[in-house]
Amino acid sequence: MKRSTERLLALAMLIVGIACFAKLCLALGGKPLATARLEVFGVAGVLSVLAGLLFLAGLLLGAARHDPATPLFGRDAEIAPAGHPRLRRAALALPPLALLVIVADQFGPWRTQEPAGESAKEVATAPAEPAPRPSEPKPEPEASAKPTTPEASAKPTTPEASAKPTAPAPAQEEIAKPTPPAEPVAAPVPPSPPAIAPQPAQPAQPTEQTALAPATPPQIVAPPPLAPPAQPTAPEGHRDAVVWLAVSADGHEIMSASTDRMIKLWDIDGKRLIRDLGIHKDMARSALFMPDGKTALTAGDDGEIVLRQLSDGTVLHVFSSGANGGVRQLKVSQDGKLAVSGHDTGSVVVWDLEKGTVSHVLPGHDWSVNSVAMSPDGTRALTGSIDGELKLWDIVSGKQLRSWHGHDRGAYGAVFLADGHHAVTGSGDYTIKLWDLDSFKEVRRFEGHSGTVYALALSADGKRLGSVSLDGTARIWNIDTGAEIAEFDPGTGPMYSVAFAADGTLLTGGIDRTIRDWPAAGGDGTVLFAGAPE
């Protein structure tokens, strides 16, 4: 029993010794002893090594010497002790002491203390950041704010602005006063960095490299566009765009309608204003001479069609369109008995002017009706809306005869030819089309405008077609061939109204508030009636 106990104690010392040597090797980590941590190669390390060595001595000292005379097994087996008992007891006390030292080394309070000189060693080995030289100023960050060019946000009143579609409307052109283009502004060039004085040669050392942005190329500023020449003005002129022109049957008078809501009557021969014929509550759209030569019929966005006396502007009768909305365009039959109006709600209304009543309300268009034409015999009407849809109506019975998609964009300025079987329409797709109303096929196309063709007029002999466009030009076409006869460009912006004078010259009105007269064969025009000062 005694030998078994000593063997177990020897095995314990062997394990403790191996653990001590393992800890010592891990602590050193292959480094020289001078670099090991002090708490490892301290008292615990020394005692651990001694415990490992003494466990060998304990085995030797505690080993029993067998007497050959005694049996190895059975009751008679006997082990005779040998060696030095005191030294053996001291060796047996070392393993617990070594374990205690190891535990104290791992969990003692000194584990939280930084060894002296540790932080100094880290600072010494860290690379030093070079201080900037006095002649090398630190680059400043570039400004990130980007200059902006102010843009005009106010939108002027326009004839198309009163349309009230309930769904996203197709692209449509508006009568609007153009905002002068913003003059180009050069982007600011960042200042060049100051020159760096040459430095004497110095020993190589790590320096901070600063990437320099490539030099900004010089900004080329385009010269501002030339302003249009100053236009003559007259206090009695229109104060906004002229959107309608009509010539009296005798050719001596012109009636005009404007977005300034005013209807004016002009003397062509005397080149003077006869009178302000009247004013609408909203933008004026149409002004027509009645066949009697004594009255006029005017209409506007206020939804009213007003019969006026030419002599003094007295209002004789007001036709109210009610829920049908503002009147976009109005045409009167040659006998003066019927009128047809197109409205911003898509309705087409037939009026009995003699009775002062409504004959038919034709709700066939889905979008605002911007063009109306009446046949020479006064029995049919052609209407076009801003989605490019064209419709032919029997205005006597109120029935739709045909509907077709005539243009890719809005249809404007429809006119019948004298035969009553053909009509011409202008459009937002920049084209003018001649239609056969018996077969409903396109007969001819007039191309050349680069903007919406907004209004059309037919000469008295029916051989020439006049057109004006939002591209700022007016043109005269050969109705039989489609060839362009003349082009006029005053350089003053969009044109909205056109008519032929009795002598065959072309009259136009536009955003510049003036009424101009253009020679039939082409050439420079003249300002017939100037607009009011701005």
Buried (B, 14 or more C-beta within 10 A) or exposed (E): EEBEEBBEBBEBBBEBBEBBBEBBEEBBEEEEEEEBBEBBBBEBBEBBBBBBBBBBBBBBBBBBEBEEEEEEEEEEEEBEEEBEEEBBEBBBEBBEBBBEBBEBBEEEEEEEEEEEEEEEEEEEEEEEEEEEEEEBEEEEEEEEEEEEEEEEEEEBBBBBBBBEBEEEBBEBBBBBBEEEEEEEEEEEEEEEEEEEEEEEEEEEEEEEEEEEEEEEEEEEEEEEEEEEEEBEBBEBBBBBBBBBBBBBEEBBBBBBBBBBBBBBBBBBEEEEBBBEBBBBEBBBBBBBBBBEEEBBBBBBBBBBBBBBBBEEBEEEEEBEBEEBBBBBBBBBBEEBBBBBBBBBBBBBBBBBBEEEEBBBBBEBBBBBBBBBBBBEEBBBBBBBBBBBBBBBBBBEEEEBBEBEEBBBBBBBBBBBBEEBEBBBBBBBBBBBBBBEBEEBEBEBEBEBBEBBBBBBBBBEEEEBBBBBBBBBBBBBBEBEEBEBBBEBEBEBBBBBBBBBBEEBBBBBBBBBBBBBBBBBEBEEBEBBBBBBEE
